[in-house]
């Protein structure tokens, strides 16, 4: 009897200890963050996972090799999708991190799912679409091995429901991961308060887009960022003008100076672009050589941009300007929402909506997605991944009705950590 009593007492003490630690230890049944990467880079991601665990989020790292062995499907992309859905449905996963970039032809560290689109812009055969990985369905209703066709695959296409945040951190090396992890830790532990936290800058190098860029702030973002400080750096208007409007050029040197001043935590960059950089005033280009001049350590902004090809993370030629901004050590950006190809102005009814865009500043689908990202991220205190997925959820009905909007939701991706707050 004495031994039995001691055993019961020990079990009670153990149960009490478990209950007392319950709020400190993540549940073994839950994987708050699912991070997918290659077996070669798994170890390099451990400091990132340790940091997130210290922040109260449980993390599971799984490699594409394990996924390839553990799931059945016609290719690695389908196996990744099945793995993600299992973790969302069974393990309560809230965020999915694609921990590596992609290459053409379903290759790379974490291959993207290429989707095919036929709409007013012609035919696009290889739009990398990361939201595919959140889908409960496989996007190939007709079974022809071609994914995301607006008509033929409509029954198998599903869009984000906004409950799970998704983002791709487009790294290639262990050094990239170490540099980016340091920036995440800085962002979540040393985020500058005051003017940096409450400032947003809209740049626009295309006069025809002034109207919709103004409306993004005036009609929407300003309503949730009520104490926010706005600055507009347009070709014909900047806060730094001296003798006349626009005499202070929107060029790479001045954009570098603006970021180095560490006074703006949020940027929307509107204008033309190429894979290697943003096109600014007088066709000057902000490229990797300008990133080398950045000294904005511990003050890393979030950026949205409509500039063409700037989010082309799946190119054989590496890196895109967004990748350079994210990989930069002690400089650059922390997260960027960008188009993987041309940043097209998508409309449900282009014939009537295009003139309204030019005359009244009606926002197209790409600009509206970016605006919703800021509205939801700031107003509802969401993470970057949650904010973009909820923005896409808002546009789902239009995507179901319009091939243009369907493409819009497919071609805009979050590059960066989906678990960080838009406004810490």
C-alpha positions in Angstrom: 0.0 0.0 0.0 2.9 2.4 0.8 4.4 1.9 -2.6 1.1 2.4 -4.4 0.5 5.6 -2.4 3.9 6.9 -3.4 3.2 6.1 -7.1 -0.1 7.9 -7.0 1.5 10.9 -5.3 4.2 11.0 -8.0 1.7 10.9 -10.8 -0.3 13.7 -9.2 2.9 15.8 -8.9 3.8 15.0 -12.6 0.3 16.0 -13.7 0.5 19.2 -11.8 3.8 20.0 -13.3 2.5 19.4 -16.8 -0.5 21.6 -16.2 1.7 24.4 -14.8 4.0 24.2 -17.9 1.1 23.9 -20.4 1.2 27.6 -21.2 4.9 27.5 -21.8 5.4 24.4 -23.9 3.9 24.2 -27.4 1.4 21.3 -28.0 3.0 18.3 -29.5 -0.2 17.8 -31.5 0.1 21.2 -33.2 2.5 22.5 -35.8 1.8 26.2 -35.9 4.4 26.7 -38.6 5.2 24.1 -41.3 8.5 24.9 -43.0 9.3 23.0 -46.2 12.8 23.0 -47.5 15.5 20.7 -49.0 17.4 18.1 -46.9 20.6 20.1 -47.7 19.2 23.3 -46.1 17.3 21.7 -43.2 20.0 22.3 -40.6 20.5 25.9 -41.7 16.8 26.6 -40.8 17.2 25.4 -37.2 18.1 28.8 -35.8 15.0 30.3 -37.4 12.9 27.5 -35.9 14.4 28.0 -32.5 13.6 31.7 -32.6 10.0 31.0 -33.5 9.7 28.5 -30.7 11.0 31.0 -28.3 8.3 33.4 -29.6 5.7 30.8 -28.7 5.1 29.2 -32.1 5.7 25.5 -32.6 7.6 24.6 -35.8 7.9 21.5 -37.9 10.6 21.3 -40.6 10.0 18.8 -43.3 12.1 18.2 -46.4 11.0 17.7 -49.9 12.8 14.3 -49.9 10.6 13.2 -47.0 7.5 14.5 -48.7 8.4 12.7 -51.9 8.7 9.4 -50.0 5.7 9.9 -47.8 2.9 11.0 -50.1 1.4 9.7 -53.4 1.0 12.0 -56.4 2.0 12.5 -60.0 4.8 15.0 -59.1 6.5 16.7 -56.1 4.2 19.7 -56.3 1.1 17.5 -55.7 2.8 15.7 -52.9 3.7 19.0 -51.2 0.1 20.1 -51.5 -1.1 16.9 -49.9 1.5 17.3 -47.1 0.4 20.9 -46.5 -3.3 20.0 -46.4 -2.7 17.2 -44.0 -0.9 19.5 -41.6 -3.6 22.2 -41.9 -6.5 19.7 -41.5 -5.0 17.4 -38.8 -2.3 19.4 -37.0 -3.9 22.9 -36.9 -1.0 24.5 -38.9 -1.5 28.3 -39.2 1.4 29.2 -41.4 3.2 27.5 -44.3 6.8 28.6 -45.1 8.2 27.5 -48.4 11.9 27.7 -47.4 13.7 28.0 -50.7 13.4 29.3 -54.2 12.3 27.5 -57.4 13.6 26.8 -60.8 11.9 26.3 -64.2 10.5 22.9 -64.9 9.5 21.9 -61.4 13.0 22.1 -60.0 14.7 24.1 -57.3 14.7 23.9 -53.5 10.9 24.0 -53.2 9.4 23.8 -56.7 6.5 26.0 -57.5 3.3 24.9 -59.2 3.2 26.4 -62.7 -0.3 27.3 -63.8 -1.7 28.1 -67.3 -3.8 31.2 -68.1 -5.6 32.3 -71.2 -7.2 35.7 -70.9 -7.2 39.2 -72.4 -3.4 39.3 -72.1 -2.9 36.2 -74.2 -1.6 32.9 -73.0 0.8 32.3 -70.1 2.1 28.8 -69.6 4.2 29.1 -66.5 2.8 31.4 -63.8 4.2 30.1 -60.5 1.3 29.9 -58.1 2.1 29.2 -54.4 -1.5 29.4 -53.2 -1.9 26.0 -54.9 -0.3 24.5 -51.9 -3.1 25.6 -49.6 -5.8 24.1 -51.9 -8.0 21.2 -50.8 -8.3 20.3 -54.5 -5.6 19.6 -57.1 -6.4 22.3 -59.8 -6.5 19.7 -62.6 -10.1 18.8 -63.1 -9.7 17.4 -66.6 -6.7 15.3 -65.6 -4.5 16.5 -68.5 -1.5 17.5 -66.3 -2.1 21.2 -67.1 -3.0 23.1 -63.9 -5.2 26.1 -63.2 -7.0 26.4 -66.5 -9.8 28.9 -65.9 -12.4 27.0 -67.8 -11.3 23.3 -68.0 -10.1 23.1 -64.3 -12.7 25.4 -62.7 -14.2 22.6 -60.6 -10.8 21.8 -59.1 -9.6 25.3 -58.4 -10.0 26.6 -54.9 -8.6 29.9 -53.4 -7.3 30.7 -49.9 -9.9 30.8 -47.2 -7.8 33.2 -45.2 -7.2 30.9 -42.2 -3.7 29.9 -43.1 -0.9 32.3 -43.9 1.5 31.3 -46.7 4.8 32.8 -47.9 8.0 31.8 -49.7 11.4 32.8 -48.4 13.4 32.5 -51.7 16.8 31.6 -50.4 19.4 29.4 -52.1 22.2 28.9 -49.6 22.8 28.4 -45.9 24.3 31.9 -45.9 21.1 33.3 -47.3 19.2 31.7 -44.5 21.5 32.9 -41.8 21.3 36.5 -43.1 17.5 36.4 -43.4 17.0 34.7 -40.0 19.0 37.6 -38.4 16.6 40.0 -40.0 13.6 38.2 -38.7 15.0 38.2 -35.2 15.7 41.9 -35.5 12.3 42.6 -36.9 10.5 40.8 -34.1 12.7 42.0 -31.3 14.0 45.4 -32.3 11.3 46.8 -34.6 11.7 50.6 -34.5 8.9 52.5 -32.8 7.6 55.9 -33.6 7.9 57.4 -37.0 9.2 54.2 -38.7 6.3 52.1 -37.4 3.7 54.7 -38.4 5.0 55.7 -41.8 4.1 54.5 -45.3 5.5 55.8 -48.6 3.9 55.4 -52.0 6.3 55.8 -54.9 4.9 56.1 -58.5 7.0 56.6 -61.6 4.0 56.3 -64.0 1.9 59.5 -64.2 -1.1 57.5 -65.6 -1.3 55.5 -62.3 -1.3 58.6 -60.0 -5.1 58.4 -59.6 -5.4 54.8 -58.4 -2.3 55.1 -56.2 -3.8 58.1 -54.5 -7.1 56.3 -53.9 -5.3 53.4 -52.4 -4.3 55.6 -49.5 -7.1 58.2 -49.5 -10.0 55.8 -49.7 -8.7 52.8 -48.0 -5.4 52.5 -46.1 -5.7 55.9 -44.4 -8.9 54.6 -42.7 -7.0 51.9 -40.8 -3.7 53.8 -40.4 -5.4 56.8 -38.8 -2.3 58.1 -37.0 0.0 57.1 -39.9 2.3 59.5 -41.7 2.0 59.3 -45.5 4.6 60.5 -48.1 4.3 60.4 -51.8 7.3 60.2 -54.0 5.9 60.7 -57.5 7.7 62.0 -60.5 5.7 65.3 -60.2 5.5 65.4 -56.4 7.8 64.6 -53.5 8.1 66.0 -49.9 11.7 67.0 -50.8 10.8 69.3 -53.7 12.4 72.7 -53.4 11.6 75.3 -56.1 8.8 73.5 -58.0 6.8 70.2 -57.8 8.8 67.3 -58.9 12.3 68.9 -59.0 13.6 66.4 -56.5 13.9 63.2 -58.7 12.6 59.8 -57.9 15.9 58.1 -58.6 17.9 55.2 -57.1 20.2 57.5 -55.0 17.2 59.2 -53.4 15.4 55.9 -52.8 18.5 54.6 -51.1 18.7 57.7 -48.9 15.0 57.3 -48.0 15.5 53.7 -46.9 18.7 54.5 -45.0 17.0 57.3 -43.1 15.1 54.5 -41.3 11.9 56.6 -41.1 9.6 54.5 -43.3 8.5 50.9 -42.4 6.1 50.4 -45.2 6.5 51.0 -49.0 4.3 50.6 -52.0 6.4 50.9 -55.2 4.3 51.5 -58.3 5.9 51.6 -61.7 7.7 49.6 -64.3 10.3 47.0 -63.6 12.4 44.2 -64.8 13.7 41.1 -63.0 16.9 42.9 -62.0 15.3 46.1 -60.6 12.7 48.8 -60.2 12.4 51.4 -63.0 12.3 54.9 -61.5 12.3 58.5 -63.0 14.0 59.0 -66.4 14.3 55.2 -66.8 16.9 54.9 -64.0 17.0 51.5 -62.4 17.2 50.6 -58.7 19.3 47.3 -58.8 21.5 45.1 -56.7 24.3 47.7 -56.8 22.0 50.1 -55.0 21.1 47.5 -52.4 24.8 47.3 -51.7 24.5 51.0 -50.6 21.8 50.3 -48.0 22.6 50.7 -44.4 19.2 50.2 -42.9 20.1 47.5 -40.3 17.3 46.8 -37.8 14.9 48.9 -39.8 13.7 46.5 -42.5 10.5 47.6 -44.4 7.7 45.6 -45.8 7.2 46.4 -49.5 4.3 45.9 -52.0 5.0 46.4 -55.6 3.2 46.0 -58.9 6.5 46.4 -61.0 6.8 43.7 -63.7 9.0 40.7 -63.1 10.3 42.0 -59.8 8.9 38.9 -58.1 10.3 36.4 -60.6 11.7 34.1 -58.0 11.5 31.0 -60.3 13.9 32.3 -63.0 16.9 30.3 -64.1 18.9 33.6 -63.9 19.1 34.5 -60.2 18.4 36.8 -58.4 15.3 38.9 -58.9 15.5 42.3 -57.2 13.1 41.1 -54.5 15.3 38.2 -53.7 18.3 40.5 -53.5 16.4 42.8 -51.1 15.5 39.8 -48.9 18.9 38.1 -48.9 20.9 41.2 -48.2 22.7 40.9 -44.9 21.8 43.7 -42.4 20.0 45.6 -45.1 17.1 45.5 -47.5 13.6 44.4 -46.8 11.9 41.8 -44.6 8.9 40.9 -46.8 7.7 41.8 -50.3 4.4 41.2 -52.2 5.2 41.2 -55.9 4.1 39.9 -59.3 6.1 37.0 -60.7 5.6 38.2 -64.3 4.0 41.5 -65.7 2.1 43.5 -63.0 -1.0 43.7 -65.2 -4.0 45.9 -64.4 -6.7 43.2 -64.1 -10.4 44.0 -64.4 -13.6 41.9 -64.7 -14.9 44.2 -67.4 -11.9 45.9 -69.0 -13.8 47.8 -71.6 -15.5 49.9 -69.1 -13.0 49.7 -66.2 -9.9 50.8 -68.0 -11.2 54.2 -68.9 -12.4 54.6 -65.3 -8.9 53.7 -64.1 -7.4 56.5 -66.2 -10.2 59.1 -65.5 -11.1 58.4 -61.9 -8.3 56.2 -60.5 -10.4 53.0 -60.3 -8.1 50.4 -58.8 -7.3 47.3 -60.8 -7.0 43.9 -59.3 -3.3 44.0 -58.7 -3.4 47.4 -57.0 -6.5 46.4 -55.0 -4.8 43.2 -53.8 -1.9 45.3 -52.5 -4.3 47.8 -50.9 -6.2 45.0 -49.2 -2.9 43.6 -47.9 -2.2 46.8 -46.1 -5.8 47.3 -45.0 -6.1 43.9 -43.4 -2.6 43.7 -42.1 -2.7 47.0 -40.3 -6.4 47.2 -39.5 -6.8 43.6 -38.3 -3.2 43.2 -36.9 -2.4 40.2 -39.1 0.8 38.6 -40.2 2.0 39.1 -43.7 0.9 35.7 -44.8 -2.5 36.1 -43.2 -3.0 39.5 -44.7 -2.2 38.4 -48.3 -4.3 35.3 -48.1 -7.3 37.2 -46.7 -6.9 39.8 -49.4 -7.1 37.0 -51.9 -10.1 35.5 -50.1 -11.9 38.9 -50.5 -11.3 38.8 -54.3 -12.3 35.1 -54.7 -15.8 35.7 -56.2 -14.4 37.9 -58.9 -11.7 35.3 -59.6 -14.3 32.7 -60.1 -16.1 34.9 -62.6 -13.1 36.4 -64.4 -10.0 34.8 -66.0 -8.3 38.1 -65.5 -8.8 38.1 -61.7 -8.0 34.4 -61.6 -4.6 35.2 -63.0 -4.3 38.1 -60.6 -4.7 35.9 -57.6 -2.2 33.3 -59.0 0.6 35.6 -60.0 1.0 37.7 -56.9 3.1 36.0 -54.2 4.4 36.8 -50.8 8.2 36.6 -50.7 9.4 36.6 -47.0 8.3 35.3 -43.7 4.5 34.8 -43.5 4.5 34.7 -39.7 5.7 38.3 -39.0 3.2 41.0 -38.2 2.5 43.7 -40.8 2.6 46.2 -37.9 4.4 44.8 -34.9 
